Amino acid sequence: MNISNLIRPSIKALDPYSTARDECGENRPEIFLDANESPYDNGINRYPDPRQKQLKAKIAEIKGIYSDQLFLGNGSDEAIDLMYRIFATPGQDNAVLMAPSYGMYEVAAGMNDVAVRKVRLKEDFSLDVDGMLSATDSRTRLMFVCSPNNPTGNSFPQEDIEKLLRDFGGVVVLDEAYIDFSNRGSLVPLIEKYPNLVVLQTLSKAWGMAGLRIGLAIAMPEIVATMNKVKYPYNINILAQKMALTKLDEDAKDRRVAEIIGDRFRVEKALAECPKVQKIYPSDSNFILVKVTDPEGLYAKLLQNGIIVRNRSQVKGCEGCLRITIGTPFENDRLLDVLGVGPGKDRNGVERLGERHVRLTRKTKETSVSLELDLDKGGISEISTGLDFFDHMLEQIPHHGGVSLRVKVEGDLQVDDHHTIEDTGIALGEAINAALGDKMGIARYGFVLPMDDCDAAVLMDFGGRTEFQWKAEFHREKVGDMSTEMFMHFFQSVCTGAKCNLHIEARGGNEHHKAEAIFKGFARTLRMAAAKNEFPYEIPSSKGIL
Ligand SMILES: *Cc1c(COP(=O)(O)O)cnc(C)c1O
């Protein structure tokens, strides 16, 4: 197959805009007087690299391809639009789409005055390969296949796609936006075998960079070169290029994907218990398509509870369906709660996820605190209270305490920081108390004396009483965005919630360091006090009870 014959003649003949820096060859100028930019460096005064060399090299390495097989666009949407512009003559050619699928294929066709022929998926959402092929005619230039498919969530076997690639004489665009969540491997290696294959991927989903707008098209160099010729010269801005380079951490991506898939199984299981749910379609992605008895009503109810899902009930083939993206475990719990199938909780509203691993949500008129604490496994620190300095302090707890801590607070910060900090303290205390459980085998006391120009002593005793002592003075009203008077209130709240004796004393000149010393001290002390001692079945009290 000769790809060159598929490209519109006017595009083949196009003489692309040549950017100022395209023409300097191998010379490396130091003074740039060519592009009418501002000479004053502010990080963004220069045009971005139109060929995105550095970013492409990194992505190509991750994907195991060559840079000249990779196109980067302003989202996958740019690549979709370019497919029509390059291969389909407006008003004459057509494209074959599967349905239901991603809406942009049809919108982009409309923008380019290209007719579409839609072929319905079969009842079980499998691909109607013969139907797709017989929908083509001599003016069909493009075929779009989305696998895993949005909104159905399923993916298609490689044979199906290879049959289309072999038997259709035009370009097959395979959208793999959700491939990182899929059990099936990417079909990117097939570009070597089928020059008419264009694979779309994106940084928007598994990579967590939807805000940057970077989409990938992977194909043989001739198609990529043509895409580069037709795109706007500076289609990826300088901040997006830089930021993407810093965020392309494969291990972190893989961990997130595993976590999302893990929680997807949990959500699927819980949803199956919901009387309103009629069918859960098998998902190979980070969302689930769910058929429910009253989609409009359920959609409205979720929205009233602050949760938005995608209502697909009006889409042909998805009648009665909502598409639900898998969020964080907290967010998924909120969803399940509204549907009446939330996780089981003890009478204090604490959900036990493991032996000393708990999750709780604490809601008042002023705040909503979601908190997860695992005393035996460190490594997770996800803290967002809306107060930067408070976040920084709370991060000391997982960091120095060897525990995992997730905290998400939505509080009335427009009033002040009081409720947010106090309620977080209570929730953290309650979580510690609940996680300690029967207190079998824990060390009862802990203390520490750190650090820098300040020192802090934190004494803790899980003896069951709640004596709180505080000897630390702060001389500024605020550190960062946090009121210094709230340091004491926070630990008082922790003390109440955790039902422990807590004595804190700190001295020193620098207020930031003093606060940090207290939080670090608290974390170290918690680590010692909660550690299981060498007599795991002994309650550390001569009375035999705590
Ligand atoms: C989300 C999504 C994309 C990604 O679009 P971007 O423009 O890259 O954010 C592409 N295809 C499908 C099917 C999607 O659902």
The ligand as an SDF file (V2000), in Angstrom:
LIG
                    3D

 15 15  0  0  0  0  0  0  0  0999 V2000
  -10.2270   11.2720   26.5390 C   0  0  0  0  0  0  0  0  0  0  0  0
  -10.1190   10.7270   25.1910 C   0  0  0  0  0  0  0  0  0  0  0  0
   -9.1250   11.1600   24.3290 C   0  0  0  0  0  0  0  0  0  0  0  0
   -8.1080   12.1540   24.7640 C   0  0  0  0  0  0  0  0  0  0  0  0
   -8.3100   13.3700   24.2620 O   0  0  0  0  0  0  0  0  0  0  0  0
   -7.2310   14.5180   24.5380 P   0  0  0  0  0  0  0  0  0  0  0  0
   -7.6420   15.5360   23.5310 O   0  0  0  0  0  0  0  0  0  0  0  0
   -5.8870   13.9260   24.2620 O   0  0  0  0  0  0  0  0  0  0  0  0
   -7.3880   14.9410   25.9330 O   0  0  0  0  0  0  0  0  0  0  0  0
   -9.0250   10.6070   23.0830 C   0  0  0  0  0  0  0  0  0  0  0  0
   -9.8870    9.6560   22.6950 N   0  0  0  0  0  0  0  0  0  0  0  0
  -10.8430    9.2040   23.5020 C   0  0  0  0  0  0  0  0  0  0  0  0
  -11.7350    8.1160   23.0530 C   0  0  0  0  0  0  0  0  0  0  0  0
  -11.0030    9.7340   24.7680 C   0  0  0  0  0  0  0  0  0  0  0  0
  -11.9800    9.2840   25.5680 O   0  0  0  0  0  0  0  0  0  0  0  0
  1  2  1  0
  2  3  1  0
  2 14  2  0
  3  4  1  0
  3 10  2  0
  4  5  1  0
  5  6  1  0
  6  7  2  0
  6  8  1  0
  6  9  1  0
 10 11  1  0
 11 12  2  0
 12 13  1  0
 12 14  1  0
 14 15  1  0
M  END
$$$$
